[in-house]
């Protein structure tokens, strides 16, 4: 099993905080923020780590802050 898929299978989670507004950025970036679950500036969501999520975070890396969630 690839390392990234293994991380998702182990239940790793990431805390994603939107630190900059999507206003003035391409529609694709705004749509990506919405698909991650961020609805407005300073919104915070905790999501399961996966390769598809990592790709979305890479696209909007200048708009978000990502930190791992400590288990237990």
ABEGO torsion letter per residue (X at the ends): XBAAAAAAAAGBBBBBBBABBABGBBAAAAAAAAAAGBABBGBBBBBBBBAAAAAAAAAAAAABBBBBBBBX
